Amino acid sequence: MADVGQRAVVLGASMAGLLTARVLAEFYGEVVVVDRDDLSEVSGTPRNSVRQGGHAHALLARGLRVLEELYPGVTDELVGLGMPIGDLGGNMRWFFNGKQIAKVHTGLSTVSLVRPLLEGHVRSRTAALPGVVFRDRTDILGLVTTPDRARVTGVRVQAQDGDTTEVVEADLVLDTTGRGSRTPAWLEELGYERAPEEKIKIGLSYVTQHYRLPEDLLGDDVACIPVATPSHPRGAVFSRACGRYQLSLTGILGDQPPTDQEGFLAYAKTLPIPEIHEWVRDAERIDSPTAIRYPASVRRHYEKLTRFPAGMLVLGDGATSFNPVYAQGMTVAALEVLKLREHLRRGSAPLFRRWFADIAKVIDNPWEIAATGDLSFPGVEGKRTAKVRFVNAYLARLQAGAPRDPNLSNAFLRVAGLIDSAPALMKPATMLRVLRAGKPPAAPAAEGSTRWPAESTP
């Protein structure tokens, strides 16, 4: 059904870029995906442009549903590659302030991922689609526009093994290059304004180590996650995938887990639960700890612009880059891709005003979850409105009650999985249970925490 245009160009072979190419292939005769990395090999090694690829990943329930819709059978294929699937509440051990919330069967599936294998598999399925072409080891030099700069007509690229530039013409260009997107700079070069930015400086650091441990160490469970809260700001994700275990330790506001073995284990010992340190202290190490820093969550409000060149759109982390501990990046990108399909089914590429307004609605709920959660930590800069203070106090009380009440666990995890929106936690029946839950942890945790599952960005 290639009835919208002859060629679309996708900048970046990220997960957002792959899903975008998958949808564009339904509407354009040719889809060209340009990326600077070598994409010729599928392996478990993170590629240069996805430095977070070696750390713990999971796909939220809503995102897994979208992935299955776009690539039927992909869930079973990922399991076949060694990535275990489990129920978000029944096969995950969630801890808040050292207490495990009640296990509950939510009916929501989550997959413990090895990011490079996920990308490689989805890339292979995308490349098999008619009209999809990958141009890897190719640098993106800039945009090509009409003389009046009102429309983008293509991109200038250069193969890394060549010395000449080339123009790839396009009816539509999609920027899915992630948090390093150059669209803000390109807009200025073309005489447009940058999008207003909203930042929350969380100063996140995380360090990951992989181990060989007995496969049945967690039984049928997929992961054990002591969630960072204001009273216990050090968190972790301990999960299994592809015949190994991975431990990602997190710290905020300059508290960085060490990368030497002794320091890494000492940091693990400070977690609010002792089990993780006990599991790994004598375990066989597969590699050395690797670190990554994430200074701030950034939302670019493209929906507030009054001018933007036609023939180009932005989605994924280029529009909003989420704190990765909330596991929202890939899922939000997937939801934006479904919105793109909805627009294209009307017979033409979306105009920028409608497009950015629509993805802003997709972003609003997860951004509120992440921003409110980050602001529960006293050291994080930002405006704490009455709503933010109330929500964090309410969630602290909910989390205090969840170890005894499976209904509160279920309500929380449905919001965490982006199945329900945050206001669903304020339903009368849930509020009554929260009020009965008792007092939350002592200060400074009284403002609460909204820590969610650990994933990364698209």
C-alpha positions in Angstrom: 0.0 0.0 0.0 2.7 2.5 -1.1 0.3 5.3 -1.8 1.7 8.3 0.2 5.0 8.9 -1.4 7.9 7.4 -3.3 10.6 7.5 -0.7 11.0 8.2 3.0 14.3 8.5 4.8 14.7 7.5 8.5 17.7 9.0 10.3 19.0 6.5 12.8 18.6 2.7 13.1 17.5 2.9 16.8 14.5 0.9 18.0 12.5 4.0 17.2 14.0 4.1 13.7 13.3 0.4 13.1 9.7 0.7 14.2 9.3 3.8 12.1 10.7 2.1 9.0 8.3 -0.8 9.6 5.3 1.5 9.4 6.6 3.7 6.6 7.1 0.5 4.5 3.3 0.3 4.3 2.9 3.7 2.7 6.1 4.5 0.7 7.7 2.7 -2.3 11.1 2.9 -0.7 12.3 3.5 2.9 16.0 4.3 3.4 17.4 3.9 7.0 20.7 5.8 7.5 23.0 5.0 10.4 26.7 5.7 11.1 27.3 2.3 12.8 28.1 -1.0 11.2 24.9 -3.0 11.2 26.1 -6.0 9.3 26.5 -8.3 12.2 23.9 -9.3 14.8 25.6 -10.0 18.1 25.3 -9.5 21.8 27.7 -6.5 21.7 26.3 -3.0 22.0 26.9 -0.8 19.0 28.7 2.5 19.3 25.6 4.7 19.1 23.7 2.7 21.7 26.1 2.9 24.7 23.3 1.9 27.0 22.9 -1.4 25.1 25.0 -3.4 27.6 22.9 -2.5 30.6 19.7 -4.1 32.0 16.7 -3.7 29.8 13.0 -4.6 29.8 10.1 -3.7 27.6 7.0 -2.4 29.3 3.7 -4.3 28.8 2.3 -1.7 26.5 5.4 -1.6 24.4 5.5 -5.4 24.0 1.9 -5.3 22.8 2.8 -2.8 20.1 5.9 -4.7 19.1 3.8 -7.9 18.7 1.3 -5.9 16.6 4.0 -4.7 14.2 5.9 -8.0 14.1 3.5 -10.8 14.8 5.2 -13.7 16.6 8.2 -11.6 17.8 7.5 -12.3 21.5 8.0 -16.0 21.0 11.0 -15.3 18.8 12.7 -13.3 21.5 12.0 -16.1 24.0 13.6 -18.5 21.6 16.7 -16.3 21.6 16.9 -16.8 25.3 15.1 -13.7 26.6 12.7 -14.8 29.3 9.1 -13.6 29.5 7.1 -13.3 32.7 4.1 -11.6 34.3 4.9 -8.0 35.4 3.5 -8.7 38.9 3.7 -12.5 39.2 7.3 -13.1 38.0 9.0 -9.9 39.2 10.2 -9.2 42.7 9.5 -5.5 43.3 11.0 -3.9 46.5 10.2 -0.4 47.9 12.2 0.7 51.0 13.3 -2.8 51.6 9.9 -4.4 51.5 8.6 -6.6 48.6 5.2 -5.6 47.3 2.6 -8.4 47.1 3.0 -10.6 44.1 0.0 -10.6 41.8 -0.9 -12.0 38.4 -1.5 -8.9 36.3 -1.9 -10.5 32.9 0.8 -8.1 31.7 3.8 -9.6 30.1 7.4 -8.2 30.3 10.5 -9.5 28.6 14.0 -9.3 30.1 16.1 -8.1 27.1 19.6 -8.2 25.8 19.3 -4.9 23.9 21.7 -5.7 21.0 19.9 -9.0 20.3 16.6 -7.3 20.4 17.7 -4.6 17.9 19.4 -7.2 15.7 16.3 -9.3 15.5 13.9 -6.5 14.8 16.4 -5.0 12.3 16.4 -8.3 10.4 12.6 -8.5 10.3 12.5 -4.8 9.1 15.1 -5.4 6.4 13.1 -8.2 5.0 10.2 -5.9 4.2 9.7 -4.8 0.6 11.3 -1.5 -0.2 13.4 -1.1 3.0 17.0 -0.3 2.5 19.7 0.1 5.2 22.6 2.5 4.6 25.0 1.8 7.5 28.5 3.2 8.1 27.1 6.4 6.6 27.4 9.9 8.2 24.5 12.3 8.2 25.8 15.7 7.2 22.6 17.8 7.1 19.3 18.5 5.5 18.5 19.5 2.0 15.7 22.0 1.5 13.8 24.0 -1.1 15.4 27.5 -1.8 13.0 29.2 0.6 13.8 26.6 3.3 10.2 25.9 3.8 10.4 22.2 3.0 13.0 19.4 3.6 13.6 17.5 0.4 16.3 15.1 1.5 19.5 14.6 3.4 23.2 15.0 2.6 25.2 11.9 3.6 28.7 10.5 3.2 29.7 6.9 3.3 32.5 6.4 5.8 34.6 4.5 3.3 34.3 7.3 0.7 35.1 11.0 0.3 32.2 12.3 -1.7 28.8 13.5 -0.4 25.5 12.3 -1.7 22.0 13.7 -1.5 19.3 11.2 -0.8 16.0 12.8 -1.9 12.9 12.1 0.1 9.2 13.0 0.3 9.5 12.7 4.1 12.5 12.6 6.5 12.1 11.2 10.0 14.6 12.1 12.7 14.9 9.1 15.1 18.6 9.7 16.1 17.8 10.0 19.8 18.8 12.3 22.5 21.7 13.5 20.4 19.3 14.7 17.7 20.7 17.6 15.6 17.3 18.9 14.6 17.5 21.8 17.1 20.8 22.9 15.5 19.5 22.3 12.0 16.4 24.4 12.7 18.6 27.3 13.7 20.7 27.0 10.6 17.6 27.2 8.5 16.3 30.3 10.3 13.8 28.6 12.6 13.6 28.7 16.4 14.6 25.8 18.5 11.9 24.0 20.4 11.6 25.1 24.1 13.2 22.5 26.4 12.2 21.2 29.8 14.9 19.5 31.8 14.9 17.5 35.0 18.5 17.1 36.2 18.5 13.7 37.9 22.3 13.0 37.6 21.7 9.3 37.1 24.7 6.9 37.0 24.5 3.2 36.5 27.0 0.4 36.3 26.4 -3.1 35.0 28.2 -6.4 35.6 27.3 -9.8 34.0 27.5 -13.2 35.8 27.1 -16.9 35.4 24.8 -18.2 38.0 22.4 -21.2 38.3 19.5 -20.7 35.9 17.0 -21.5 38.7 18.4 -18.9 41.1 15.2 -16.9 40.9 13.0 -19.8 40.3 10.3 -18.8 37.8 11.0 -15.1 38.3 12.6 -12.9 35.7 14.1 -10.2 37.9 14.6 -8.7 41.3 14.3 -5.0 41.5 14.9 -2.9 44.7 13.6 0.4 43.5 15.3 3.6 44.4 13.3 5.9 46.7 14.1 9.1 48.6 14.9 7.1 51.8 16.9 4.5 49.9 18.2 6.3 46.8 20.5 3.5 45.6 18.6 1.1 43.4 19.3 -2.0 41.2 18.0 -4.4 38.6 19.1 -8.0 38.9 17.7 -10.0 36.0 18.4 -13.1 33.8 18.5 -13.3 30.1 20.3 -15.4 27.5 21.9 -17.8 29.9 23.4 -15.2 32.2 22.5 -12.8 34.9 23.0 -9.0 34.9 23.2 -6.6 37.7 22.7 -2.9 37.1 23.4 -0.6 40.1 22.0 2.9 40.0 22.8 6.1 41.9 21.6 9.7 41.5 22.9 13.2 41.9 26.6 12.3 41.6 26.4 9.1 43.6 28.0 6.8 41.1 28.5 3.1 41.6 32.2 2.1 41.4 33.5 0.2 38.4 36.2 -1.8 40.3 35.1 -5.2 41.7 35.6 -4.4 45.3 33.8 -1.1 45.1 31.0 -2.5 43.0 30.3 -5.3 45.5 30.5 -2.8 48.4 27.9 -0.6 46.7 25.7 -3.7 46.1 25.9 -4.4 49.8 24.3 -1.0 50.6 21.1 -1.9 48.7 18.0 -2.1 50.9 17.8 -5.8 50.5 20.8 -8.2 51.2 19.9 -10.9 48.7 21.5 -9.4 45.6 24.9 -8.9 47.3 24.8 -12.4 48.6 24.0 -13.8 45.1 26.9 -12.0 43.3 29.7 -11.7 45.8 31.2 -15.1 44.9 29.6 -15.5 41.4 31.6 -16.1 38.2 32.1 -12.8 36.5 31.7 -12.7 32.7 33.0 -9.2 32.1 34.1 -6.0 33.9 31.6 -3.5 35.2 30.7 -0.8 32.6 29.3 2.6 33.5 27.0 5.2 31.8 25.8 8.5 33.0 22.4 10.2 32.3 22.5 13.8 33.4 18.9 14.9 32.8 15.5 14.0 31.3 14.8 16.3 28.4 11.5 17.1 26.8 11.6 19.2 23.6 8.2 20.9 23.2 8.0 20.9 19.4 4.2 21.3 19.8 4.8 24.9 20.9 6.6 26.0 17.7 4.7 28.1 15.2 7.1 27.4 12.3 8.7 24.1 11.2 9.9 22.9 7.8 7.5 20.6 5.9 8.6 17.2 4.9 10.3 16.4 8.2 9.2 15.0 11.6 10.9 14.0 14.9 10.0 11.2 17.2 11.5 9.0 19.9 14.2 10.4 22.2 14.8 13.3 19.9 11.4 14.6 21.1 11.6 13.4 24.7 14.5 11.6 26.4 13.2 9.9 29.6 15.2 8.9 32.7 15.9 5.3 31.7 15.0 3.7 35.1 11.3 4.4 34.3 11.5 2.0 31.3 9.5 4.3 29.1 11.7 5.1 26.1 11.0 2.2 23.7 7.4 2.0 24.7 6.7 5.7 24.1 8.5 5.5 20.7 6.3 2.6 19.8 3.2 4.5 20.6 4.4 7.4 18.6 4.9 5.1 15.6 1.3 3.9 15.9 0.3 7.5 15.8 2.4 7.9 12.6 0.5 5.0 11.0 -2.8 6.6 12.0 -1.8 9.8 10.2 -0.5 8.0 7.1 -3.7 6.0 6.7 -5.4 9.3 5.9 -3.4 9.4 2.7 -0.7 11.9 3.4 2.2 12.7 5.8 1.0 14.7 8.8 1.5 18.5 9.0 3.9 19.4 11.8 1.3 21.1 14.0 -1.0 18.1 14.1 1.9 15.7 14.4 3.6 17.3 17.3 0.3 18.0 19.1 -0.6 14.4 18.8 2.7 13.0 20.1 2.6 15.5 22.9 -0.5 13.7 24.1 1.4 10.4 23.9 4.2 11.9 25.9 2.2 13.7 28.6 1.4 10.8 30.8 4.8 9.0 31.0 6.5 12.4 31.3 4.3 13.3 34.3 5.1 9.9 35.9 8.9 10.4 35.4 9.0 14.0 36.3 6.9 13.6 39.4 9.0 10.6 40.5 12.3 12.5 40.0 11.0 15.4 42.0 10.3 13.1 44.9 14.1 13.2 45.6 14.8 16.4 47.6 18.1 17.1 45.8 16.6 17.2 42.3 16.0 20.7 41.1 12.5 21.6 39.9 9.2 23.2 40.8 7.2 21.1 43.2 3.6 22.1 42.7 0.9 21.2 45.2 -0.1 18.4 42.8 3.5 17.0 42.7 3.7 17.0 46.5 0.3 15.4 46.9 1.0 12.7 44.3 4.3 11.8 45.8 2.9 11.6 49.3 0.0 9.5 48.0 2.3 7.1 46.1 4.5 6.7 49.2 1.5 5.6 51.1 0.4 3.3 48.3 3.8 1.6 48.2 3.7 1.2 52.0 0.4 -0.7 51.6 1.3 -2.7 48.5 3.3 -5.4 50.5 0.1 -6.4 52.1 -2.4 -5.6 49.4 -2.2 -7.3 46.0 -4.8 -4.9 44.6 -2.5 -2.0 45.2 0.4 -3.9 43.6 -1.8 -4.5 40.5 -3.0 -0.9 40.3 0.6 0.4 40.6 2.0 -2.0 38.0 -0.7 -1.3 35.4 0.3 2.3 35.5 4.0 1.4 35.5 3.4 -0.7 32.4 1.7 2.3 30.7 -1.5 0.2 30.4 -3.4 2.6 32.6 -2.8 6.4 33.0 -1.6 7.8 36.3 -5.1 9.1 37.3 -6.2 5.5 37.5 -4.5 5.3 40.8 -7.0 7.8 42.1 -10.0 5.7 41.6 -12.2 5.7 44.7 -11.7 2.0 45.5 -7.9 2.4 45.2 -7.9 5.6 47.2 -9.7 3.8 50.1 -7.2 1.0 50.1 -4.4 3.6 50.2 -5.9 5.4 53.1 -6.1 2.2 55.0 -2.5 1.3 54.2 -0.9 3.2 57.0 1.9 5.7 57.2 4.6 5.8 54.5 8.3 5.6 55.4 9.8 8.3 57.6 11.2 11.5 56.2 12.7 12.3 53.7 10.6 9.6 52.0 7.3 11.2 53.0 7.2 12.8 49.6 7.2 9.3 48.1 8.6 7.8 45.0 7.3 6.8 41.6 10.1 4.5 40.5 9.1 2.2 37.7 10.6 -0.7 35.8 14.1 -0.4 34.4 14.5 -0.2 30.6 16.5 2.4 28.5 16.0 4.7 25.6 15.0 3.8 22.0 
